[in-house]
Amino acid sequence: MTKQTGKCALCGGDLAFKYRPMPQWNVSGFICSKCYSQKLLEHYITPDRQNITKK
């Protein structure tokens, strides 16, 4: 039995684990962990705080 992997709807990379995008993102299909993390950052962190790093 072979495990079928799909492709990420955003970057086209192989999916080791399928993440379902939030409806607000307007993405159809599953996305990879890297794209999911990036989308979460874009969605939850306000634009004026994205470039701030902790010391």
N, CA, C and O atoms as CSV, one atom per row, in Angstrom:
chain,resi,resn,atom,element,x,y,z
A,1,MET,N,N,0.835,-1.170,0.000
A,1,MET,CA,C,0.000,0.000,0.000
A,1,MET,C,C,0.886,1.242,0.000
A,1,MET,O,O,1.752,1.378,0.864
A,2,THR,N,N,0.687,2.134,-0.939
A,2,THR,CA,C,1.479,3.348,-1.008
A,2,THR,C,C,0.670,4.518,-0.473
A,2,THR,O,O,-0.545,4.602,-0.656
A,3,LYS,N,N,1.369,5.404,0.183
A,3,LYS,CA,C,0.721,6.587,0.731
A,3,LYS,C,C,0.717,7.667,-0.343
A,3,LYS,O,O,1.770,8.063,-0.843
A,4,GLN,N,N,-0.470,8.137,-0.690
A,4,GLN,CA,C,-0.563,9.182,-1.691
A,4,GLN,C,C,-0.358,10.539,-1.045
A,4,GLN,O,O,-0.991,10.865,-0.041
A,5,THR,N,N,0.521,11.316,-1.623
A,5,THR,CA,C,0.710,12.680,-1.155
A,5,THR,C,C,0.245,13.618,-2.248
A,5,THR,O,O,0.430,13.349,-3.435
A,6,GLY,N,N,-0.347,14.693,-1.847
A,6,GLY,CA,C,-0.805,15.685,-2.802
A,6,GLY,C,C,0.207,16.806,-2.920
A,6,GLY,O,O,1.335,16.702,-2.439
A,7,LYS,N,N,-0.207,17.858,-3.555
A,7,LYS,CA,C,0.620,19.043,-3.731
A,7,LYS,C,C,-0.023,20.212,-2.991
A,7,LYS,O,O,-1.247,20.307,-2.901
A,8,CYS,N,N,0.809,21.087,-2.469
A,8,CYS,CA,C,0.345,22.280,-1.775
A,8,CYS,C,C,-0.338,23.209,-2.777
A,8,CYS,O,O,0.161,23.413,-3.883
A,9,ALA,N,N,-1.476,23.769,-2.385
A,9,ALA,CA,C,-2.225,24.666,-3.262
A,9,ALA,C,C,-1.503,25.999,-3.459
A,9,ALA,O,O,-1.778,26.706,-4.429
A,10,LEU,N,N,-0.590,26.352,-2.561
A,10,LEU,CA,C,0.107,27.639,-2.676
A,10,LEU,C,C,1.483,27.518,-3.318
A,10,LEU,O,O,1.779,28.218,-4.286
A,11,CYS,N,N,2.326,26.634,-2.787
A,11,CYS,CA,C,3.703,26.550,-3.287
A,11,CYS,C,C,3.942,25.370,-4.227
A,11,CYS,O,O,4.943,25.344,-4.942
A,12,GLY,N,N,3.040,24.403,-4.232
A,12,GLY,CA,C,3.200,23.246,-5.114
A,12,GLY,C,C,4.090,22.155,-4.562
A,12,GLY,O,O,4.374,21.178,-5.256
A,13,GLY,N,N,4.537,22.305,-3.319
A,13,GLY,CA,C,5.393,21.289,-2.697
A,13,GLY,C,C,4.590,20.067,-2.275
A,13,GLY,O,O,3.363,20.115,-2.194
A,14,ASP,N,N,5.297,18.969,-2.006
A,14,ASP,CA,C,4.634,17.745,-1.549
A,14,ASP,C,C,4.065,17.936,-0.154
A,14,ASP,O,O,4.633,18.650,0.672
A,15,LEU,N,N,2.943,17.292,0.095
A,15,LEU,CA,C,2.288,17.378,1.393
A,15,LEU,C,C,2.631,16.159,2.240
A,15,LEU,O,O,2.259,15.036,1.899
A,16,ALA,N,N,3.344,16.383,3.348
A,16,ALA,CA,C,3.577,15.314,4.307
A,16,ALA,C,C,2.374,15.223,5.239
A,16,ALA,O,O,2.012,14.139,5.697
A,17,PHE,N,N,1.759,16.370,5.514
A,17,PHE,CA,C,0.561,16.457,6.324
A,17,PHE,C,C,-0.324,17.511,5.689
A,17,PHE,O,O,0.161,18.570,5.292
A,18,LYS,N,N,-1.604,17.239,5.588
A,18,LYS,CA,C,-2.539,18.162,4.935
A,18,LYS,C,C,-3.118,19.143,5.939
A,18,LYS,O,O,-3.726,18.745,6.933
A,19,TYR,N,N,-2.926,20.417,5.675
A,19,TYR,CA,C,-3.532,21.463,6.491
A,19,TYR,C,C,-4.688,22.067,5.700
A,19,TYR,O,O,-4.554,22.359,4.512
A,20,ARG,N,N,-5.814,22.250,6.366
A,20,ARG,CA,C,-6.978,22.853,5.731
A,20,ARG,C,C,-6.918,24.360,5.970
A,20,ARG,O,O,-6.888,24.799,7.120
A,21,PRO,N,N,-6.899,25.156,4.905
A,21,PRO,CA,C,-6.805,26.607,5.071
A,21,PRO,C,C,-8.097,27.200,5.640
A,21,PRO,O,O,-9.181,26.643,5.464
A,22,MET,N,N,-7.964,28.322,6.314
A,22,MET,CA,C,-9.122,29.029,6.851
A,22,MET,C,C,-9.921,29.627,5.699
A,22,MET,O,O,-9.337,30.004,4.684
A,23,PRO,N,N,-11.244,29.721,5.832
A,23,PRO,CA,C,-12.074,30.274,4.748
A,23,PRO,C,C,-11.684,31.700,4.350
A,23,PRO,O,O,-11.834,32.074,3.186
A,24,GLN,N,N,-11.191,32.493,5.289
A,24,GLN,CA,C,-10.813,33.879,5.005
A,24,GLN,C,C,-9.629,33.985,4.055
A,24,GLN,O,O,-9.423,35.029,3.435
A,25,TRP,N,N,-8.854,32.919,3.935
A,25,TRP,CA,C,-7.661,32.955,3.095
A,25,TRP,C,C,-7.976,32.785,1.618
A,25,TRP,O,O,-7.124,33.067,0.776
A,26,ASN,N,N,-9.184,32.329,1.282
A,26,ASN,CA,C,-9.589,32.119,-0.116
A,26,ASN,C,C,-8.617,31.206,-0.868
A,26,ASN,O,O,-8.192,31.514,-1.982
A,27,VAL,N,N,-8.277,30.086,-0.244
A,27,VAL,CA,C,-7.393,29.090,-0.848
A,27,VAL,C,C,-8.182,27.806,-1.013
A,27,VAL,O,O,-8.790,27.321,-0.059
A,28,SER,N,N,-8.177,27.255,-2.214
A,28,SER,CA,C,-8.884,25.996,-2.433
A,28,SER,C,C,-7.873,24.864,-2.447
A,28,SER,O,O,-6.864,24.934,-3.149
A,29,GLY,N,N,-8.139,23.826,-1.678
A,29,GLY,CA,C,-7.232,22.687,-1.572
A,29,GLY,C,C,-6.455,22.740,-0.271
A,29,GLY,O,O,-6.624,23.657,0.533
A,30,PHE,N,N,-5.601,21.746,-0.073
A,30,PHE,CA,C,-4.803,21.657,1.134
A,30,PHE,C,C,-3.483,22.395,0.952
A,30,PHE,O,O,-3.018,22.593,-0.170
A,31,ILE,N,N,-2.882,22.803,2.081
A,31,ILE,CA,C,-1.600,23.499,2.027
A,31,ILE,C,C,-0.587,22.818,2.945
A,31,ILE,O,O,-0.965,22.097,3.869
A,32,CYS,N,N,0.691,23.048,2.689
A,32,CYS,CA,C,1.766,22.431,3.473
A,32,CYS,C,C,1.975,23.198,4.779
A,32,CYS,O,O,1.406,24.272,4.975
A,33,SER,N,N,2.784,22.644,5.657
A,33,SER,CA,C,3.001,23.253,6.966
A,33,SER,C,C,3.702,24.608,6.871
A,33,SER,O,O,3.405,25.515,7.647
A,34,LYS,N,N,4.623,24.748,5.932
A,34,LYS,CA,C,5.339,26.014,5.778
A,34,LYS,C,C,4.380,27.132,5.353
A,34,LYS,O,O,4.431,28.238,5.892
A,35,CYS,N,N,3.518,26.841,4.394
A,35,CYS,CA,C,2.554,27.834,3.928
A,35,CYS,C,C,1.498,28.115,4.989
A,35,CYS,O,O,1.050,29.252,5.134
A,36,TYR,N,N,1.097,27.083,5.734
A,36,TYR,CA,C,0.109,27.256,6.799
A,36,TYR,C,C,0.659,28.186,7.881
A,36,TYR,O,O,-0.046,29.080,8.349
A,37,SER,N,N,1.903,27.978,8.273
A,37,SER,CA,C,2.525,28.841,9.280
A,37,SER,C,C,2.602,30.281,8.795
A,37,SER,O,O,2.320,31.212,9.549
A,38,GLN,N,N,2.983,30.460,7.542
A,38,GLN,CA,C,3.095,31.800,6.982
A,38,GLN,C,C,1.741,32.488,6.936
A,38,GLN,O,O,1.636,33.671,7.261
A,39,LYS,N,N,0.705,31.765,6.539
A,39,LYS,CA,C,-0.639,32.337,6.475
A,39,LYS,C,C,-1.159,32.693,7.869
A,39,LYS,O,O,-1.827,33.712,8.040
A,40,LEU,N,N,-0.854,31.856,8.866
A,40,LEU,CA,C,-1.263,32.172,10.235
A,40,LEU,C,C,-0.612,33.470,10.711
A,40,LEU,O,O,-1.267,34.310,11.327
A,41,LEU,N,N,0.677,33.627,10.422
A,41,LEU,CA,C,1.364,34.861,10.798
A,41,LEU,C,C,0.732,36.072,10.127
A,41,LEU,O,O,0.513,37.101,10.767
A,42,GLU,N,N,0.442,35.948,8.843
A,42,GLU,CA,C,-0.163,37.052,8.108
A,42,GLU,C,C,-1.553,37.384,8.647
A,42,GLU,O,O,-1.945,38.551,8.686
A,43,HIS,N,N,-2.284,36.372,9.057
A,43,HIS,CA,C,-3.662,36.563,9.492
A,43,HIS,C,C,-3.758,37.120,10.904
A,43,HIS,O,O,-4.579,38.002,11.155
A,44,TYR,N,N,-2.939,36.627,11.838
A,44,TYR,CA,C,-3.088,36.988,13.235
A,44,TYR,C,C,-2.212,38.147,13.706
A,44,TYR,O,O,-2.560,38.826,14.671
A,45,ILE,N,N,-1.104,38.378,13.053
A,45,ILE,CA,C,-0.226,39.473,13.464
A,45,ILE,C,C,-0.535,40.683,12.592
A,45,ILE,O,O,-0.527,40.599,11.364
A,46,THR,N,N,-0.806,41.808,13.243
A,46,THR,CA,C,-1.127,43.022,12.508
A,46,THR,C,C,0.089,43.491,11.713
A,46,THR,O,O,1.225,43.277,12.136
A,47,PRO,N,N,-0.139,44.124,10.574
A,47,PRO,CA,C,0.981,44.522,9.699
A,47,PRO,C,C,2.025,45.398,10.380
A,47,PRO,O,O,3.207,45.289,10.054
A,48,ASP,N,N,1.636,46.261,11.311
A,48,ASP,CA,C,2.612,47.146,11.943
A,48,ASP,C,C,3.500,46.417,12.948
A,48,ASP,O,O,4.511,46.974,13.375
A,49,ARG,N,N,3.153,45.179,13.344
A,49,ARG,CA,C,3.947,44.424,14.314
A,49,ARG,C,C,4.694,43.248,13.686
A,49,ARG,O,O,5.377,42.525,14.410
A,50,GLN,N,N,4.598,43.026,12.396
A,50,GLN,CA,C,5.214,41.876,11.757
A,50,GLN,C,C,6.725,41.921,11.775
A,50,GLN,O,O,7.361,40.867,11.791
A,51,ASN,N,N,7.323,43.092,11.774
A,51,ASN,CA,C,8.778,43.214,11.685
A,51,ASN,C,C,9.451,43.356,13.046
A,51,ASN,O,O,10.665,43.547,13.116
A,52,ILE,N,N,8.681,43.267,14.124
A,52,ILE,CA,C,9.240,43.395,15.470
A,52,ILE,C,C,9.761,42.031,15.921
A,52,ILE,O,O,9.071,41.020,15.787
A,53,THR,N,N,10.973,42.010,16.452
A,53,THR,CA,C,11.545,40.758,16.970
A,53,THR,C,C,11.776,40.897,18.464
A,53,THR,O,O,12.021,41.995,18.963
A,54,LYS,N,N,11.697,39.790,19.170
A,54,LYS,CA,C,11.968,39.794,20.608
A,54,LYS,C,C,13.460,39.832,20.851
A,54,LYS,O,O,14.238,39.283,20.071
A,55,LYS,N,N,13.862,40.482,21.935
A,55,LYS,CA,C,15.279,40.570,22.277
A,55,LYS,C,C,15.618,39.580,23.352
A,55,LYS,O,O,16.770,39.501,23.778
